[in-house]
Amino acid sequence: MSENNNQNLLDALSVLSPAELSYQDWCSVGMALKEEGYPPEVWEEWSRADSRFHPGECRKKWESFRGNSNPVKGGTIVQMAMERGYRPPRPEGRALDWDEEIGGEDIPQLLDPDWIEGQELQEPEQWDPAAQLIAYLSTLFESTENVGYVTQCWEKDGKFMPQKGCWDRTAGQLIEELSICDGDLGSVLGDYNPEVGAWIRFNPLDGQGCRNDNVTEFRYALVESDSMPIEAQNEAIRRLELPVACLVHSGGKSLHAIVRIEAGSYDEYRKRVDYLYSVCQKNGLELDRQNRNPSRLSRMPGVLRKGQRQWLVATNIGKRSWAEWKEWMDAINDDLPDLEDLSVLLRNPPPKAPPLIDGVLLQGHKMLLAGPSKAGKSFALIQLCISIAEGLPWMGFPCARGRVLYVNLELDRPSCIARFGEVYAALGLQQNHPENIQLWNLRGKAAPMDKLAPKLIRRAQKGGFLAVIIDPIYKVITGDENSADQMAAFCNQFDKVCNELGCAVIYCHHHSKGPQSSKRSMDRASGSGVFARDPDALLDMIELPVTDALRTQRKDAAVCALCLRVLRDYHLEDKVSQDDQFSRKAMESLCADKLPTEAWESLSAEISRQEKQQDTCTPFRLEGTLREFAPFPPVNVWFEHPVHKIDQTGALSDLEPEDETPGWKKAMKGRQTKEEKAKSRMDNLDAAYDASNLGDDQPVTIKDILEYTGVSLQTLKKYVKESGKYIVSGWTDGSEIVRKKRKNVSEPKENDR
């Protein structure tokens, strides 16, 4: 390797951060350095910038790189660096027309230059110069299009260079004159120097000049290589199925392939030619990149050059169009699995993945948890993390024990850590295996999922995780949430994570606006139906309306259980009859009579706390749409902050979500008075504000209130005005902040803006 190339490769390496590369890319850097003759110390020193660096690992891996027939070379490092903004220096003494940037697409290698034998060319026996050029013009141009050509040249340092030439005649005019010239091209085009030959431009011009700006159609590009024998060039061009309109022998040591590009603009032309040249380059055709110009000169068929003919080898070979060729290349380059014979598979079927959540989700599959705002979805996922880490049931479903990665996109780091501690405590669990839970806190640093997925894969590659939980996905959605094709592309990123890490991906999403009870559980998630149909398991939570009688019943049960526990602590359980265990009045009376005064006072305070907690807990119904398991009966749970607890009494089974109550039941409830309706509206507004008020760093917005109440913007505006309790900074797009008025303080009237 030359000194300049050596330095260029090290410059490209300096752009790459090992901490941002996947394990495979890190290995590729090492293989490329070894292939280019560098010592292992270069790879080792560069790798130290990664927190995953372990002394001695580079040396051990270096020894395992033994090369193959298609080795990873230095160009891999340069390409990786270019994808991150690096631009290699241009070679001295060579002016380019645009940046030498290769697109990010994977370029297939179809040919091994060492195994190209060559395909012989058959020069025409009858030499008809005019017919040669007529065939060329007829293939490339419309009759009304101007053609640029050069027959005159000038000498510089013993080398002949073409002049600008002519561009004032159309293909039709030239063909007509060539048809009657009796083989004398000079009489039509002007005499040329037979020692030098003549040239022609392959894209039509506007008749005003011969620069790129004068090109009227970006139809063709020139592929020329003299790095291999001309017969080998012929074979390579044909085996690559290049969409060649005209293939011309230059009269020297190269073929000129005029390849169909069919671009609609100059920018598209550049991109397509970049891809074309990259394919040729990777398959052994070393091309002069200056030939990429759309106004470039090529060798004219039908003339002589140092006693050799410049002749038309073939027309219309390879694929018929750029689109057809590109589609063919993409098909060759796909990484899809091969076809499989079912009879063979049935004789030796592959084992199915074991369950992660028994009856719900297999390991390596995807699950979506959907629900309304403030349903405690994040707490439910944290509870799931703990269940997997400790190997305990979640929502009544047994879980496999293993490592889990929780990707936190919404909470600040201290709050996220605190929540895990709170959930452990609320579940009454010992922290036996907290090391099985890894956190990745990304609040304020989240990226779109297509950018986040490879970074996640790289960090989790060696984690041995059974599941990756992403909470919530609205932070990383790319594209329009309601667009099926864009959401399908978004969900494909979860497949990549599953496939690369061999683990399950679990994520949560919110419900759409408006009443949900009339919808199927799989249709409640906001946005495109792709969200419901893509995961292998969809679990949906819907709130249940709770009656005063049910809440009182639940309070009484909680107090009875609390009293019984305290009586047992004092070994007084024998004083409790079976009937007394279910009577709050009897249990409180027994505790007041039998317990020491201090114990009774402490119990009374705990009873008050329990009552307050029961006033805030909310019932939900969990329903599932499953791909690998039979449907399970709906699971009814109470969300007692910060955990969801299964309803053991069966009391929630008789409840139906709002708007699903039969008409005759609704009628029995009777109509509210005007005052009751007003109070209900104000209570709903207050509840929406309190539920959305998470602190000064997350102020309540109009959008939060609308999402909680489900009313229209105009209706909410009337509620706020009627209440007189709130200040709103405006009424435009929903992002305006809502504040509660301070008592005894005069506030500006902003609600009517």
N, C-alpha and C positions, 0 to 999 in steps of 0.2 A: 504494500500500500504506500502511495506517495505521501510525502510530508503534509501536503495540503489536505488530501483526503483523510489522513490520520487526524489532523486538527479539526476538520469539519465534523467527523464522527464524534469526537469528544465534545465539541460544541453542542451537537444535537443531544448527546447524553446529559449534558448539564441542564438542559431544559426539562428533562423528565424527573419527576419526583417519585422515588420508589414507593412512597407511602400512598400514592394515588393509583398504582398499577395493581392489576389482578396477579395472582400467583403465576398464572400461565404467561402473562406479559413479562413478569419479572424473570422467569426462566428464559423467555425468548431473548431478552437483553443479554443474558449470560451466554447463550448459545451463539448469538451474533458476534459478541466480543471475542469468543474463543475462535470462531470461524475466521475472523479478520486478523488473528494473530496476536491479540492482546494477552497479557498475563492475568491470572485470576485476581491479583491485587486490585486491578482497576474496578472489577465488578464488586469486589468486597468493600472497597472504600466508598463507592457510590451507594451501596446497599445500607450503609450505616445510618443513613438519614431516615430509615423506616423503623418504627417502634417494634416491628416484628423481627428485627435483625437478631440473629443468634450467632455468636462467634463460632467459626468452624463450619457453619452450614453452607456457605458459599463454596468453600473448598471441596466439601463432600459432593455437592451438586455438580460442580465443575468437572469432576472426574467421571461423572455419569454421562456427560455429553460426548458421545463418540461419533457424531455425524451421521448423515444418511445421504441418499441420492438426491434429495431436495433440501439442502441445508438452509438454516436461517442465517441470513447475511446482514451486513451493516445497514443495508437499505431499510430493513425493518425498524431499526432504531431511528433513522432519519424520518421515516413515514410516521412513526408514533410521535416524534417531536413536532412534525409539521401539523399534525392534528391538534396540537396544543399551541400553535402560533409561531413555531420556528420556521424561518425561511433560510434555506442554505444559500451561501454566497454564489453568485453566478461566475462561471468560468471566465477568466480574463480573455479579452479579445473576441468575445462572441456576444453580439447584440441580439436580444430576444424581443419578440413583439408583444408578449405578455408573460406574466409570472409562470414559472414552471411548477405549477401545483397540480398534483394528481388527486383526483376525487377520492372520497373516503370509501368507495365501494371495494369489495373484495374482487381482485382480478384473478381469474382462473388461469392456470398453466396447463394448456392442452398438449403442448409439444415439448419434447426434450431435444434441444438443438443438436446434441451429440448423436441422435438417432434419426435425423432427417437425411434420407439417402439422396433426395433430389428427384424432380420430375422434368424430363427432357422437354425442350421447346421445339416446335416444328415450324421452322421459317418457311413462309410461302414460296412455292416454286416459281410462280409467275409474279414478277415485281410490277405493281401498278400503283405508283405513288399517289395519284389523284384518288383512286378508289380507297386507299388506306385512310387518307385524310377525310374524305367524304363520310366514310363509315364512323370515324371518330366524332365528327361534327354532328352527324345525325343522331348519334347515341346521347351526346351530352347536352345539346342545345335545342331550343325551339327556333323555328326559322326566323322569328323577328328579334331574336336576342343578339346583342353585340358581342363579338368575339375579340379577345386580345391575343396578338401573336407577335413574335419577334424573329426577324431573319437577319438583322444587322447586329454586329458586335464590335467591341473595341478591345484593344490589347492593353494589359497592365502587367508589368513584370513578367512577360512571357506567357501570361494567362489571358485567355479570351473571355470577355464578359458580355452578356446580352445588353442591348440598349432597351429603351422603354418600349419601342415597337409601335404597333398600330392597334386601334380599337374602334375605328369608325365604320366598320362594315358588319352586317348581320350574318348569321350562319346561313340563312337562305341565299343571300347574295354570293357568299363564298362558294357554297355548294353548286349554285347555278354556273358560276364561272369555271369552277374546277371540272365540271362535267364536260366542258367543251375545250379544255386547254391541251388535250392530247398528251397528258402526262407531264406537261411543263409547269411545275408549280411556281417557278420564278416569274412566269408571265402573269400569275394571279397575285402572288404574295410579295414578289420582289426576290431577286437572287440572294442566295445565302452562301456562306463559305462552307464547302463540303468537308473541310477539315474540322469544322466546329459544329455543324448541324444547325437546327432551328428549334424554337420554343413556342409553346402555346399555353394560354391561360385556360383553366378548366371550369371556372365559374363565369356566368354572364356579367357584362359590364354595362354602365349607363351611357357609354359613348363619349364621356367627358374626361376620362383618364384611366389609369390602371392601378390605382391604390386600393387599399381595403375599403375606403369610403365609396369607391366607385362600383363595388360589387352589388348587384341588384338581387341576387338569390344565393344564399349560403347552402349550396346544393352538394358540393363535393369537397373532398380533402385529398391531399397527396400522401401516399405511403411509399417511401423510397428507402431502401437499405442496401448497403454494399458490404455488410459485415460477414456475409456468407456467400458461397458460390451461387451464381444466378439460377441454376437448376434447383438448389435448395430453397431460394427465395420463392420460386414458382410453387414448389410443394407447400411451403409454409403458408403462403397467401391463400391457396386453395383449401388446405386442411383447416385453416381458421375460419373458412366460410365467409370471408370478408365480402360485404356487398359491393363488389367491384363493377363499375359501369364500363370502364376501359382499362385494359392491362397493356402497357406499352414497353417494348424493349428499348432501352435508352441508347443503344449503339455502343454502350460501354459495359460496365460491370454491374449494372443494376436494372431492376424492373421498376417502372413507375405505375403504381396502382391508383387509379382515380376512384375513390371509394365514396359511396353514397352516404351523405351526412344528413341531408334533408332537414336543416335547422330553420326555425322560423325567425331567428334573430342572431345577431353577432354573439351575444352572450351565450345563447344556447349552442351555437357553432363551437365556441371555445370549449365548453364543457364536454361536448360530444367528441371533439377531436382529442381532448385530454384523455378521455376514456379509451378511444381507439388506439392512441399511441401507447397507453399503458399496457393494453392487451398485447400489442405487437412487441413491446419491449420485454415483457415477461416471458414471451414465447420465442425469444432469440432474434427478433428482427430489430437490430439497433438502428434507430431512426434519427435523422437530422431534425431536431425540433424546430429549426427555422422554417421548415416546410409546412408548418401549420397555418401560415397565412392563407386566407381565402383567395387572395389575388396572386398567389404564387405561380411561377412559371414551371411548366413540365415539358418533357421532350415531345416534340411534334412527330407523329408517325408520317412515313412517306418521304423522309429525307435521308441523306447520307451523313455519316460522321466518321471521319478518318477511315473511309473505305468500308465502314460497317453501316448496316441499315438500322434506322430508327423505325420499328415496325409495330403494327397493332397485333399483339399476341392473341387477345380474346376480348369479347364484349359480354357484359351481363353474366358474370359468373358469381358463384357464392349465393348468399341469400338475396332475395329480391329487393329488400329495403332495409333501411337502418332499423326500423321498428322490429322487423322479423329477425334480424341478426341479434339485436339486443335481447329480445325475448329468448332466443336460442342460447345466448351466452348466460343469461340468468338461470335458465333451466339446467345448464351444465354445471353451474356454480352453486346450485342449491345444496343445503345441508340436511335435506329431508331424509328420513329413513328409507331403506329399501322395502320393496314389496315382500310379503311373507305368505307362506303356504299354510292355510288354516289346518289342513290335515296333519301337517307336521307339528303345529302348535298344540293341537288337541291331544296328540300323543304324549307331549311333554310340556304341558302348560306352565307358563311362568307363575310363580307364587304371587298372590295379591299382597299389596302392602298391608301391614298390620294396622289395627285401629289406633288412632291418636285419641279421639274422643269416641268411646265405644257407642255404636248405634247412630253416630252422627258423621264422623270425619275419619278418613284414612290418613296415614302418614304420607306426606308428599303431595297432598291435595289442597284445595283452596276452600276457605269458608268466609262468608260475609255475615256480619251481625248488623242488622238494620233496626232502627228504632227512632222514636221522636226525640226532640231535644229534651234534656234534663231527665232522661230515662236511666241515667247512670251507666251508659254503654262503656265508658272508659273504665269505670269501677268493675264492670262485668268482665272486661278483658284482663284487667289486673288480677281479678279473682281467678280467671282461667290460667294466667301465667303461674300463679301460686299452685293451682291444682296440678298442672303438668310438672312443675318443679318438684312437688312433694308426692306426686303419684296418687292424688286424691280425687274424688268425684267433683264434677262441676255441673251445677244445675241438675244434679241427680244422675249424670252420665259419668261412668268411670273413665279416667284418663291414664294414658301411659306416662310413666315417669321419665323425664329427660331434661335436656337443656332447652331453654327458650330465650329468644331475643325479642325484647320489647322496644319497638321504634317509637319513641315519644315525639310527636310533632306539635303538640298543643300546650303542654304544661311547662312551666319553668323547672329547672333541674331540682331545686330543693322541694318543690311541691310534689313532683313526681316521686321522689324518693320517700317523702313523708306518706304518700298514699299507700305505697306498698306496706309500710309499717302499720298503718291504720287498718288495712284489710287483713293482714295477718292477725292483729289483735282482735278485730271484730269477729273473725272466724274462730277465735280461741285456739289457734294453732301454734305449735312450737316451730321456730325457724330452723328446721332440721337441714334443709338443703337450699338455702338462699343463693348459694354459689351457682345453682343451675339456672339462675335468671341473670341475663346480661341486659343492660340498658344502653340505648343509643339516644341521647337527648339532642334533638335537632330543632327545638323551638327557635325561630328566627334565622335558621340556617337551612331550612328545607329547600330542596330543588325539585323540579318536575320529575315525575316517576321515571321517565326514560333516561334522565341523567342520574337519578338517585340509585336505580337498580344496579348498575355495574359497581358503584361504590359500595353498596350494601353487600353485594356478592363477594367483593374482594375482602371486606372486613370480616365477613362471616364464614369464609371459605374453610377455615380450619376449626370452626367452633363446634362442630358436631351437634348442631341444633336439630331438635325434632320439629320446632315451629318458629316462624318469624311472625310477630304480631305488629301490624302497622296501624297506628291510631292517631288521628283519623285520616281518611284518604282525601278529604276535600282539600287538604293542604298540599297535595302533590298531584292533583288531577291536571292533565294536559289536554287542552281542547275544550270543545263544547260538551257539557255534561249531558245534553239532550241529543247529541249526535251519535247514532249507533256505530258508524264506522270509526269515529274518533275514540269512542269509549272502548270499542273492541281492541283498537291498537293500544289503548291505555292498559286494559286488563291483560294484554299479552305480556306486559312487563312482569306481572305476578307469575305467569308461567315460566318466564326466564329464571326468576328467583327459585321457584320450585325445582326446576330441572337442574340448575347449576349447583344448588345447595342440597338437593335431595331431601327437602323438608317441606312441611305444610306452611302455607301463607294464610294468615287470618287477618281480616281487616274489618273496619266498621264504617257505616255510612248512615246518613240521616234520612228520615222520611221526607216525602214531598209535602208541599203545603196543602192545607185543606183537610177535611175529614178523611180518615183512613179506614174506618170500620167497614165501609161498603166494598172495599177493595180486597182482592186476594192477598195473602201475606207476601207473595212473591212480586206483587205490583206496587208495594208501598214505598220502596226505596226511591229516593229522588233521582230524576234524570232518566237516561235511556234504559229500556228493558234489558240491555246487556248486563247491567249490574245483577239482575235477578237470575239470568240464564247462564252467566259465565261460571260462577263458583260451583263447586261440587256439593256444597252444603250452604243453604241460606237459612239463617235463623232470624226470625223477625219478632220484635217486641212491640206489643200494643197495650196502651194503658186501659185499665178497667175502671169503671165508675164505682166508687165505694160509697155505701150508704152510712148514715150516722149509726144505725143499729149495728152494722158490721164492724165499724171502727170501735164502738163501745165494747162489743163482744171480744175484739182482739185485745183491747186494753185490759179487760177483766182477766183474760187468759194469761196475759203477760204478768199481771200483778199476782195471780194465783201461783204461777211458776216461780216467781221471785220469792214469795212468802215461804213456799214449800222448801226452797233451797236454803233459806236462812234457818228455818226450823230444823232442817237436817243438820246444819252446822252446829246447832245447839243440842242435837240428839233428842229432839222433841217430836220427830215424825210420827211416833206412836200415838200422839195426841190428836192426829188428823184422821178423820174418817174418810172413807172413799167418796162420799157425797161432798164433804167439806172441801176436798181438793179442787172442786170446780165452782165453788161459791166464793166470790171475792169478799163479800161481806163477812162470811164465816172465817175466811183465812186472815183477813185484817184484824178481826176481833180476837182470834186466837193468838196472833202475834202480839197484839197490844197487851193481852192478858198474861202471856207466858214468857215473853222475852224480857231481858233486862232493859231498863229505861234507855240507856245509851244505844243499845242495839235497835230498839224500836224507833228511836229518833233517826238513826242512820237509815233504817229501812224505809221510813216515811219519806225521807229526802230522795231515796232511790226510786220509790214509787212515783213521785212527782216527775222525776226525770224520765222515767219510762213512759208516762202518760204523754209528755211533750214529744218524745220520740215517735210514739205511735200516731200522734196527730200529723206528723210530717211524712210518714212512710206511705208509699204508693204501690198499689197492686198492678202487676203486668202479666200478660199472657205470652208465653214463648211458643211460637209455632215454627215448624221446620219444613223446608222443601229440599229433599235429599236425592242425590244421584246414585249413591252406592248402598244405601240402606232403605229398609221399609219405613214409611212414615211413622212417627211416634205420636202418641197422644199429646195434646197441648199441655205444657208445663206452666202452672200458675205460681208466680213468685211475688213476694213483697220486697220492695227496695227499701231496706232500712239502712240508711246511709251509714257506712260506705259499702255495704254488701247486699247481695240479693239472696233471699232465703226462700226455700220452697214452702208453699202453703201446705202444711201437714194436715189441716183440719178439713180440707175440701170445701171450705166456705166460698172460695172464689170460683168454683166450678159452675155455680149457678148464675154468675154475673156475665153479662154480655156487653161488648164494647158499645160506646155511644152510637146511636142511630141504627143499631141492630135489634133494639128492643121492639117486640111486636107492637103494633098500633094499639091494641086493646090495653096493653100494659101502660103505654104512654098516657092514654086517656085517663087511666085510673089515678095518675099522679095529680090531676087537676091543674088548673091554670094559676100562674102567679099573679099577684096584685101588681099594680104599677110601682108601688114602693119596693116590693120584693124584687122586681126586675131591675130597678135602679141599683138596689143594694148588691144584687148578683153581678151587675156590670162592674161596679166599683171594686167588689171583692176580687173579680177576675183580673181587673187591671192591676190591683195591688199585688196579687199573687204572681202575675207575670213579671212585675218589676222586681219583686223580692227574689224570684227564682233566677232572674237574669243578672242580678247584682252580685258580681264575683269580686268586687274590690275596685280600688282607684285605678289600678293598672289595666282593668278591663271594664270601661264604663258601659252602661246600658244604652243601647241604641234603639231607634224606632224599629229596625229590622228584627231585633231580639223580641220586642213586645209583640210584633205582628206574628212572628213564628210561633210564639207561645199561645196567643189567643186565637189565631186563625181567622181574625176579622180583616176587613178591607182597610186601606189607608184612611178613607173618608170616615168610616165608622170609628176607627181608633181616635181620629182627630176629635170627633164628637165626645167620645168617652173622656179624653183628657180634659177637654174644656168643661164638661159636666162635673168632673171630679174636683178641679181646682187645686189639686195637690202637686201637680208636676209642671216642670219647666222644660220646654222643648226648643232646641236651637234652630229649628226650621222644619219644613215639610217638603223635601224634594226627592232624594233617591233612597231614603231609608237609613243612611249612615249617621244621621243626626243624633246627638247625645240627648238622653232623657235624664233629668235630675229631679229628685224629690225636693219640694220646697222646705226650707228650714222654718221651724216654728217661730213666730213673733219677729220675723225678719221680712222686711218689704222686698219683694223680688220683682224684677222687670217683667212686664207682660209680653211673653214671647210666643205664647201658644197660638195666637191668631195670625202668625206670620204666614 
